[in-house]
Amino acid sequence: MINANSESPGLTWLAFACLTVFSWGVYGVFLHTGQLAMQDPVNGRYKAFLFVGIAYFLTAVLAPLALLMIKGAAFSGYTGRGMWWSLIAGIVGAVGAFGVLLAFGAKGTPAVVMSIVFAGAPVVNAIYSLVLHPPAGGWSSIKPQFYLGIILAALGGCLVTFYKPNPPQPRTKPAIDLIAPENSAAR
């Protein structure tokens, strides 16, 4: 059993990772629902993105400010490099969220769009991380299972896209309703 004073990181990180998996797993569906609920086929996605931005402000600005204040952290010591890379990360994340909305606006469904995003993102992350931080033993030290994982992630995104379940067919009115509508008795 790992105690609280151990040098081991424990499994707290896993709980936070699972929180992220759940949050991002429902993100696309919630975003698509918000876009449709705007009832504006032309500008609904932009209106939804506006509220995503408000949510980001509440979550990504006010929450860290509150935590920093609670912890008594100094509001000095920010480095230019740290601020710029963090700002770039936020822009890249927001561009990705906007890309999701544009995909929905182009008639992509959450099941397909988010499957491509979440299968493709780990592949991009793995390749970019390797280029930025090459392995200690060189490229030849990478195990084949790593490459297989990248292939399987990409294949998984393709399979979900090509073989997604179709939504139920819209209900049609029974023939009797077409012949004698409900309000015809009131005439």
Steps between C-alpha positions, in 0.01 A plus 500: 500500500631843408489752783449874463866577578635263238721623217273308262246712315218259588192478286354847549608586146288210371187640666563836332567329167170310533323828579642640176401191301142531625483878448645492151299189420171687546634835375415441135149380572430794732650745251293359213187510717570865586557586135169342396315655795598847376247434220708700256632279218730773370649647818413242767853361514647847556247574772582168667874576475441837668361317803785251489728804529304628798529157662875498429529842663314381810694175519842600374530852641288533810564151644883524481487853641295375795737206556808724481343740750400216736853359485647845562705483181685811394373667185856551387761272355322431172753451222449631151574158353254328733227753429546481121501119486192492723328756281587301187363185667173681572477626143569154358234352731246766403576452129440127551167566671403735218600231248261260674218754461584557135494123443157482662385791282615305194260223610750284689344316792648488850560124473713540189666837561601426858621150410730645238617773740566266791661228289710748306611724788706230677672418171590865443607532865724192482670605177543865602634397842752265338621770264530750786650252748671214314537177699816456708622203297415656164219415264612138477429455873126546448318171546274373220205504742519880501462515123226239518317718754512797261369284215223356718393846619476623140325180393255534790403850387448374145293201612272710720456748215421240234287269714315735734143397580238688303249713690142375513283584202258788556153385591238531234139568581269201464292505183181559698643831632576610145143427390323641806716751691430544870339843472265398216242388761477857628362628166 
